[in-house]
Amino acid sequence: MSNPLWEFSLQQYGKPDVAEACLEAQDRFAANVNLLLYAAWLTCQGLELDAGQWRSLESELQPWHQQVVVPLRELRRRWRQVPAAAGLRQQLKVLELEAEQEQQRQIWGWHQRARAQDAGPAGLRRQLEQLLSAAADDSERSRLLQRLTVLLLA
């Protein structure tokens, strides 16, 4: 697969600390890593989505994410404790990456139909706030939002 979002995502995810911060957002705040990367890509393009557009996109992605991506990830993680399943875990990792690529294809298709607006000041932070669920520890959420904003714009 090749589109500007996928290429950007691969580049960003490979930077120091980005994967760790994205996975923390995923595990602690139920964030979809592909949407975090999409928000960063939009910002780099000088664009942003409003809250209604984010809800629309999340709704469109939800079936694939919940029925394919999440179960593959959960199974791969559970099998960490099963040494004999190391080869199968590796195959699951490949399938999970393919599922993530499909989700990025879906995001790209949605993006081509959507009308993103020009980004204002603090556009990435505002978009990330919409993608990280609120939690009891708001200071941790704020810390992670700041970290992601810096890392994804570096």
C-alpha positions in Angstrom: 0.0 0.0 0.0 1.2 3.5 -0.8 -0.4 6.7 0.0 0.9 9.9 1.8 -0.7 9.0 5.1 0.9 5.5 5.2 4.3 6.8 4.2 4.1 9.5 6.9 2.9 7.0 9.5 5.8 4.6 8.8 8.3 7.5 9.1 6.8 8.9 12.3 6.4 5.5 14.0 10.0 4.7 13.4 11.2 7.8 15.2 12.6 7.5 18.7 9.9 7.4 21.4 7.0 7.8 19.0 5.8 4.2 19.1 6.1 4.1 22.8 4.0 7.2 23.3 1.4 6.0 20.8 1.1 2.7 22.5 0.8 4.4 25.9 -2.1 6.4 24.4 -3.6 3.2 23.0 -3.3 1.2 26.3 -4.1 3.9 28.8 -6.6 6.1 27.0 -8.2 3.9 24.3 -6.6 5.9 21.5 -6.5 4.5 18.0 -2.8 4.8 16.9 -3.8 5.2 13.3 -6.0 8.1 14.1 -3.2 9.7 16.2 -0.9 9.5 13.2 -3.7 10.8 10.9 -4.1 13.8 13.2 -0.3 14.5 13.0 -0.4 14.1 9.2 -3.3 16.5 8.9 -1.5 19.0 11.0 1.6 18.7 8.9 -0.6 19.4 5.9 -2.0 22.5 7.6 -5.4 20.8 8.1 -7.6 19.7 10.9 -11.0 18.0 11.5 -13.8 19.3 13.7 -15.3 17.1 16.4 -18.2 15.9 14.2 -15.7 14.8 11.5 -13.7 12.8 14.1 -16.8 11.1 15.3 -17.8 10.2 11.8 -14.4 8.8 11.0 -14.3 6.8 14.3 -17.7 5.4 13.6 -16.7 4.3 10.1 -13.6 2.6 11.4 -15.2 1.1 14.5 -16.4 -2.3 13.0 -13.0 -3.1 11.5 -11.1 -1.9 14.5 -13.2 -3.8 17.1 -13.7 -7.0 15.0 -10.3 -7.4 13.5 -7.5 -5.2 14.8 -8.3 -5.4 18.6 -8.8 -9.2 18.7 -5.5 -9.8 16.8 -3.6 -7.5 19.1 -5.2 -9.1 22.2 -4.4 -12.6 21.1 -0.8 -11.7 20.2 -0.3 -10.1 23.6 -1.8 -13.1 25.4 0.5 -15.4 23.6 3.6 -13.6 25.0 3.3 -16.0 28.0 3.3 -19.1 25.8 6.9 -19.7 24.6 5.9 -22.5 22.3 3.7 -20.0 20.4 6.5 -17.7 19.4 6.2 -18.6 15.7 2.5 -18.1 15.8 2.9 -14.8 17.6 5.1 -13.6 14.8 2.4 -14.6 12.2 -0.2 -12.7 14.3 2.1 -9.7 14.3 2.2 -9.8 10.5 -1.6 -10.1 10.4 -2.0 -7.3 12.8 0.2 -5.0 10.7 -1.9 -6.0 7.6 -5.1 -5.1 9.6 -3.6 -1.8 10.5 -2.7 -1.1 6.9 -6.3 -1.9 5.9 -7.5 0.6 8.6 -5.1 3.2 7.1 -6.6 2.5 3.7 -10.0 3.2 5.2 -8.8 6.4 6.7 -7.3 7.5 3.4 -10.5 6.7 1.6 -12.5 8.7 4.2 -10.0 11.6 3.9 -10.4 11.8 0.2 -14.2 12.3 0.7 -14.0 14.6 3.7 -13.4 18.3 3.8 -10.7 19.1 6.3 -10.4 22.7 7.2 -7.3 24.9 7.6 -5.7 24.2 11.0 -5.6 26.9 13.5 -3.0 27.4 16.3 -2.5 24.3 18.5 -4.3 22.2 15.9 -2.5 18.9 16.7 -3.1 19.2 20.4 -6.7 20.0 19.9 -7.2 17.0 17.6 -5.3 14.7 19.9 -7.5 15.8 22.8 -10.5 14.5 20.9 -8.8 11.1 20.3 -7.7 10.3 23.9 -10.5 9.3 26.1 -10.9 11.2 29.4 -9.5 9.4 32.4 -9.4 9.7 36.1 -5.9 10.9 36.0 -6.2 14.0 33.9 -2.6 15.1 34.7 -1.3 11.9 33.0 -3.5 12.5 30.0 -2.2 16.1 29.8 1.4 14.9 30.1 0.9 12.3 27.3 -0.9 14.9 25.1 2.1 17.2 25.4 4.6 14.4 24.7 2.7 13.2 21.6 2.4 16.8 20.3 6.1 17.3 20.6 7.1 13.9 19.2 4.7 13.9 16.3 5.7 17.4 15.1 9.4 16.7 15.5 
